Amino acid sequence: MKILKQISTHKAIKHGNLITIYANGFNVNTIAPDGSKLFNSDDVTKYPHWFKDEPLYSIPASHEDDLFAIFERLKENNLYNLAEINA
């Protein structure tokens, strides 16, 4: 298992002959802009699925060159979503 590419919201991990794209789960140690913690230990117990990486899809390992385009699209989607939230 090897991380091939990673951004703040997604990562690509090679598993044998496949590369799986994951949406990153929340980090329990995330700090809000005001300096407070966003999550506490109870959240991990109550909502464990929030903190697990979610596999989205897989591509053949022979298509590793496609990761650049895939992650560029993910970055664009992140910017679009951020603009939608802030609008």
C-alpha atoms as one frame of an Amber mdcrd trajectory, in Angstrom:
protein
   0.000   0.000   0.000   1.519   3.280  -1.134   0.076   6.806  -1.293   0.733
   8.033  -4.832  -0.943  11.439  -4.696  -2.697  13.409  -1.973  -4.480  16.724
  -1.493  -6.338  17.993   1.552  -9.573  16.216   0.616  -8.539  13.137  -1.374
  -5.748  10.628  -1.827  -4.764   7.877  -4.244  -3.411   4.631  -2.813  -1.915
   1.796  -4.832  -3.069  -1.699  -3.858  -1.385  -4.234  -6.116  -2.794  -3.795
  -9.640  -5.311  -1.097  -8.628  -5.150   2.530  -7.558  -8.030   3.534  -5.314
  -9.141   7.148  -4.938 -10.357   7.976  -1.413 -12.183  10.916   0.096 -10.335
  11.747   3.310 -12.203  11.363   6.570 -12.140  14.181   9.112  -9.039  14.577
  11.268  -9.984  14.486  14.965  -7.254  17.075  15.705  -8.600  19.711  13.294
  -8.463  23.241  14.694 -11.102  25.864  13.842 -10.041  29.385  12.755 -10.777
  30.649  16.287  -8.268  28.146  17.745 -10.797  25.717  19.228 -10.912  22.019
  18.368 -13.683  21.072  15.941 -14.067  17.530  17.265 -13.740  15.802  20.613
 -13.200  12.187  21.588 -16.959  11.644  21.968 -17.412  12.466  18.286 -15.097
   9.611  17.301 -17.200   7.223  19.379 -20.583   8.573  18.244 -19.744   9.135
  14.583 -16.844   6.832  13.622 -17.790   6.989   9.934 -16.905  10.720   9.881
 -13.242   9.877  10.508 -12.781   7.001   8.047 -11.471   7.448   4.519 -14.145
   6.573   1.968 -13.114   4.700  -1.186 -14.692   6.393  -4.212 -13.455   4.385
  -7.181 -10.472   2.472  -8.533  -8.447   2.640 -11.705  -5.916   0.137 -13.075
  -2.369   0.728 -11.819  -1.285   1.008 -15.444  -3.255   4.299 -15.602  -1.159
   6.003 -12.921  -0.449   8.861 -15.354  -4.150   9.783 -15.145  -3.778  10.790
 -11.493  -2.603  14.278 -12.412  -5.814  14.994 -14.366  -8.007  13.321 -11.744
  -6.531  15.402  -8.933  -6.677  18.616 -10.958 -10.407  17.979 -11.423 -10.821
  17.276  -7.701  -9.039  20.557  -6.868 -11.324  22.446  -9.268 -14.374  20.828
  -7.675 -13.105  21.837  -4.241 -12.726  25.460  -5.381 -16.183  25.428  -6.949
 -17.748  23.987  -3.779 -15.939  26.526  -1.622 -17.198  29.366  -3.832 -20.748
  27.996  -3.560 -20.537  27.922   0.224 -19.115  31.451   0.444 -21.558  32.982
  -2.050
